[in-house]
Amino acid sequence: MQNIAPVILCGGSGTRLWPLSRETYPKQFVDMGEGRTLFKDTLLRARRAPNSLEPTVICNEEHRFYVTAALYECDVRATILLEPAPRNTAPAIALAALSLMDDGADPLMLVLPSDHAISDEDAFFKGVRSAAALAEQGHIVTFGITPASPETGFGYIEQGEALADGYRVARFVEKPDATTAQAMLDQGGFLWNSGMFLLRASVYLKELERFAPEIHTACRAAWEGHTADGAFCRPDADAFLASPSDSIDYAVMEQTDLTAVVPLMTGWSDLGSWEALYQAEQADDSGNVCHGDIMTQDAENCYFNAQHRLLTAIGVRGLVVVETSDAVLVAPRERVQDVKAIVGRLQSAQRAECRQHPRVYRPWGSYETLVMDGRFQVKRIIVNPGAELSLQMHHHRAEHWVVVNGTAEVTNGDEVRLFSENQSTYIPVGTKHRLKNPGVIPLVLIEIQSGTYLGEDDIVRFADVYGREEKTDTP
């Protein structure tokens, strides 16, 4: 079997899992417990796939540091392509194909969304082998999931003529109503559309040029104008933004006569709602799924998730309750799809709670605002071992740093000193400064800011190992 290049798509926003998932912190990067994320699961699954090459990851500019952190934690090397803005799956896969063919190769691509859960990886890998055999014959292969229920939240694939390793696709069916979904299950021969694909790079580009020439032209121009930036590859922004936004399903799969489908006999979910998360996890004897510090009395069939404090519930049935430091969601399990309506209202009101997660990740670690009140702000800052912030200065605020854990190397004007636990230092307004973790354990410190203006755009960078000197966004 030919080598396979995994292509991992990280463009989703995951708004249906608000408030845990946000625009800048989508569900594939959310900690599901003990440091596990859906993106890490996908990375490791891709690495274990048959004849797997180094993966290509396609993500939004805002999410690039989540990706690099996960790659480091999983000890996986990858090519990282940065989309200037989301343009759906057809352009994203085109960029990956162009990147993989840049050195004259023409690999099979295993295209995987970064936010799916698969329970039986052996069954998945068996399906990959069958799909690879079909792709080597020129087919564009999608994976279909044997349906467990008349689900209305998924598209469907009708199986056609039998092939040696799968089936031709007879037709794609849009997300059906409940009656239609039940009728398809009763008839048989229908599969859930998983959104996973296996195809040859050149075959995909040829069919894209045939059926969606504007996307093909824009993506080729974007790739021809790409630049390298350390670990990141940036397609030309203007060219890429000229591409129509469309899915691979509409742009290619529903047009071409090369489609085939391989059924997968495995538990699978796109974890697209709180109800899906509830169904995917093990409930206790009362039917409750609990994460965090939870105490219940006479509560049944609920999903509880507490991120920052004790959550208690008495005499409730069939609820979803999710608590974060800045928002709480309470909804009946059968209404969780309506979360997107709440997110829409938050977006219309320009509320930060729909976009920014309280904990913000950066290439050096993360920070979280604990208190903000007028002329002062308190943050918890975590710096990864060996990492450092930029050499910077603020016009409007002073900072007081208290080391909680680890060792800090602090540049304060012309002085460089080491500080350990329970020691502190003061950075006056207008003073060049830098924070570094020279140790082998995470550096944790409390930062107290005071001044007339505390916005994150009050930052002037003079040097930065992550190439952000000209940007004035966050530390």
N, C-alpha and C positions, 0 to 999 in steps of 0.2 A: 504494500500500500504506500502511496506517495505521502511525503511529509505534509502536515496540515498546519496552516498559520492561523491561530485563534485571533479573532477580531472582537474586542469587547466594547460594546456601546454604552456610554455613560451619560447620555444626554437628557435623561428624564428628570423631572422636578419632584415627582412623588407627592403632589399636593393633597392627595386623598388620605395620606397618613399624617396630616397636620394634627397637632402641633409639634410632633416629634420630628417630622420632615419639613424642611423649608426650602425656598428657592435656592439659597446658597448652601444648603445642607440637605440634599435629597436623600431618599430612603436607602439608596444603595450604600451610602456611607454611614448610616446611623448604626450605632453600637447596639447590637441585639442581645448583648450580655457577654461578659468575659472577653471583651474586645473583638467579638465576632461581628462581621458585617457581610451583607450580601455581596458586595464587591470583592471582598477577600475570598469568600466562598467561590465566586466565579473565577477569580484568578487561579486558585488552587485546582479547581475542576479543569480549567483549560490546560494547566501544566500537566495534569495526569491523563489528559486525553491521548488516544493512540497517535503515535508518530508526531507529537506536538512540537512545533517550533516556538521561538520567542514570540509572545503575543504583541499585538498592536492594540493600544487603548485609545479610544476617541472620546474626548471629554470637552466640556465647556471651560473657557479660560478661568472662570471663578472657582472651578473645582480641581484645578491642577495639583494643588498641594495635598488634597485628600488622596489623590491617586498616587503621588510619589511617596507619601507616608505609608500607604498600604503596600506598595511594591517593596519598600524597605522592610516592613514587618513580615512580609511573606517570603522575603529573599527571592524575589522574582525580578528579572530584568525585562524591560518592555520598551517598545517605541510608543511615544505619547504624541498624538496629534491633537492640536487645540483648535476647536471650532470658534471662530469669532462670535458667532451667535448660532443658536439651534436652527437647523434646516431639515429636521426629520431624518429618517434612516436611509433613504435612497442616496442623498449626497454624502452622508457620513461613510457609508460602505464604499462609495466611489472613491473617496479620498484614501481609504485603507487600501483599495485595490491598486490605485496609482502608486502609492507609497511602496507596496510590496513588489510591484513590477519595475521599480525604478532602477534596479541593478540587473535587469534582464530576466529575472525569474518570473514564473507564472504559477504560483502555488494554489492549492485548494485553500479556501478560506472557511473557517468555522466561525460563523457570526453569532455572537451570544449577547443578549441583553445582560446588563450587570446586576439586575435586581430580581432574578428568578431563584426559586428554591426547588431543588430536585432531590428527592429522597433516595432513589436507587441509582447511584452513579454507574454501577456495572451495566444496568439496562441502558443507560444513556450512552455509555461508551460502545456498547454493542450496536446501538442505532447509528453512532458516528461511523463505525466501520461500514455498515450497509450504505449509508449516505455517501461515503467516500467512493465506493465502487460505482455508484450512479453518477457522481460528479465527474469521475474520470471518463465516463462515457459522454459527457457534455450536458448532463442534466443540471438544472438549478433546483436544489433539493431543500425542502422545508421539513420540519419535524412536526408531526401531529401527536397530540396527547389523547390516549384512549379516554373518553369522557366518563367521569364518575357520577355526573348528575346533569340535568338539563340547565346548564349554566347560561345566563343571559348576558354576562359580562365579557364573554369571549367571542371572537369570530370562529367560524367552523370551516373545515376542509372536507369536501366529499371525495372519497377514494374512487378512482377510475380503474382503468385496465391494470391488471397485476403485472409487475416487472420482477426480475430475479431478486432484487433486494428491496422492493418497495412497491409503490403504485404510482401511476400517472395521476395528476390532479384533474378531477372532473370539473370542479368549480370551487370557488371560494364563496362563503356565505357571510354576510355582515352579521353583527351581533343581533341575534333574533329575539323576539318576544318569548315568553314562557311557553306558550302553546306550540310555536314553531320548534323551539328547542326540544321539547318533549317528543314531538313527532319525528324529528331527526334521530333521536336516540332509539325510538321504537322501530324505525326503519333499519337502522344500522348502517355501517359504512361511512359514518361521519366522525371526524376528529376535531378536538380543539386546536386552533391555530396558535402555536407556541411563540411565534416570532423569532425562532432560531433557524439558521440556514447553513447549508454547506454547498459551496459553489467555487468554480474556478474563476480567478480574478479576471482574466481576459474575456471569458464568456459573459460575465456580468457586465463588464464595460461595453461589450459589443451590443448586448440587448438593451442596455441603458441608452446608448447612442441611437438605437433604432426606435425606441418607444418614448424616450424622454430626452431629446437632443439638447434642450436648454440646460438641463441639469448636467449632462455630460460635458457640454462646452464650458460651463462655468466652473465645474470641478477641475477639469483639466487645466484651465487657465490658473485657477487657484493653486494647484499643485506646482505648475511650472514657475510660479512666483513665490514659492514657499521659502522660508528662512529657518535656520536652526538657532535655537536659543538654549544652550546648555542641554538639559534633558528633554526639552520640548521642541516640537516641530510645528511651525506656524504657517498654514496656507495663507496666500494673499487674501487679505480681508475683503477688499472691494470686489474682487472676482468671486469669492465664495458667497458673499451676500447677494450677488446678482442671480444666484441659483434659486429656482422655485423651491418651496418647501413641500416635500412629498415623501410618503413612505415607500419602501421597496415593494410593498404589496400592490399599491396603486400604480406606481411607476413602471414596474417590471412584471411582477408575479402574475397579475391578472391579465397581462397582455401577451406574454411569451407562450410558445407551445413547448418549451423545454422543461416545464415544471414537473417535479416528482415529489412524493411525500413518503417519509418513513415513519410508521407508527412507533411511539415509545410507550412501553408498558411500565410506567413509573409514576409515583406521586410527584405532582408538579403544581406550582402556583406562581403567578406573577406578583403575589403579595400586594395587590393593588388596593387593598382596603383594610380597615381594622377587623372586619369580619373574616377576611382571608387570613390574617395573622392569627385570629382566634382559632380558626379551623386547622391551621397548620401546626398548632402547639398542643402539648399534653395538658388537659384540664385536670383539676383536682377532683376529689370525691363529690364536691358540690357543683361541678361543671364550670368552675372558675379558672381562668388563666391569670396568673398574678406575676408581675415584675416589680421589683422594688420593695419598699417597706409597706406592706399591705396588712390590714387587720379587718376581718369581716365578721359579721354576725347575721345569720339567716339570709345570706346572699347566694344567689344561684345563677349559673350560666352567664357570667359576666366576664369581661376583659378589663383588668385593672393594670395600669402602668404608672408608677410613681417614680419620677426622676430625682426629686430633691427633698421630699419630706414624707412623713407618715400619711398614708391615705387610708381612711376608714370608711366602711359602708355597712349599712344596717337595713335589712328587709327589702333589698332591691333584686330585680330579676331582669336578665337579658340586657344589661347596660354595657356600654364602653365608656370607661373613665380614664383619661390620660392627663397626667399632670407634668408640666415642665416649670422652670423657674419663672416664666413670664406669661404662661397661658394654661388654661384647663379646658378640656373637651369633655362634655357629658352628652351621650346620645344613645337611643335604643340601638341594639345591634342591627335591626332591620332598616335603620335610617342612616347608616354610616356613609353611604354613597353621597349623601347630601353635604358632607364636609366640604366638598368643592364649592358649594354655594357660599358657605361661611368665608372660605379663602377668597372668593371673588369679592365679597363685601369688604374684607380687610384690604384687598388690593385697591379697590375703589377709594377707600378712605386713606390710602397710602400709609397704612399701619406697618410698622417695622416687624410686628410679630408674624406676618406672612412671609417675610423675606429672610430675615436674619435670625439665625439660631443664637441663643444666649452665649454659647461657647463657640468662638471663632477660631478656625484652624489656619495656621500659617506654615511656611516651609520649615520654620525653626521650632514649631510646637503649637501652643494654643493660648488664648486668653479668654477670660470670662468676667463680665462686669458684675460685681456683687452689690454695689451701691452707687447711685448717681443722684446728686441733689444739688442743683444750682452750681456753686463754685467748687465743688469737690466730687471726685469719683474714685471708687475703690475697685481694683481688678485683681484677680488671681491669674498669674502668668506662669506657664509651664514651658521650660526650654529643654529640648531633647539633648541627650549627651552629645557633646561635640558641636552643637549648633550655636549660632549667634545671630543677634538682631543687627540691623544696619547701624552704621555710625550716623547719628542723627541729632537734630536740634529742634526745639519748640519755641515759638515766639510768645505764646500766651500762657503756658502752664509750667509749673515746677513739679517734680516728682520725688517721692520718698519711697525707697525700696527696702523691704524687710525680707530677709531670706528665711524661708520656712523649712526647706529641705534641700540638701545638696550644697554645691559650692558655686558661687558666682564670681566671674571675672568682670570687673566693672571698669570701663573707661569713663572718667569724669574730668573733662577738660584735658589737661596734660598729664593727669595722674591715672595709673592703672593699678588696681588693688584686688586682692581676693577677699571675699566675704563668705562666711560659713553660717550655719544655722543660728538664728536669733540675733545676727548682726544686721546693721542697716546702714544706708547711705542716703544722701540728699543731693538731688540734681537741680541746680538753680535754673531759672528761666534763661534761655539763650545760650546754654552751655552744651557743647558737643558731648555726646555720650554714647556708649555702646554696652550691651549686656551679652555675656558669653557664658556657656556652660562648659568648663574644661574637664568636667568629671565624667564618670561612667554611669551615673544614675540621673534621673530627671531632676532638674533644678526647679523648685517651686518657690515663688516669692509673691508677696503682696505688694502691689503698687498703689500708692495714694497720690492722686493727681489733685492739684489745686491751682486755680487761676481764673481769669476772666472768660476764657473760652476753652472748652474741653473736647472739641470736635476732632475726629480722627484725621482730618485733612490738615491739621496744624502739625505738620512734620516736614522737615527738610532733610533729605538724605545726602550724605557726602560719599559714602561707600557702602556697598552691599554685595555679599557673596552670591545672592540670588538674582542679581541683575535688575534691581528695582530702583536704581538711583534717581531716575527721572520721574518716578511715580510718587504721588503723595496720597496714599490711601490709608493704610493701617500699619502698625509697628512692624 
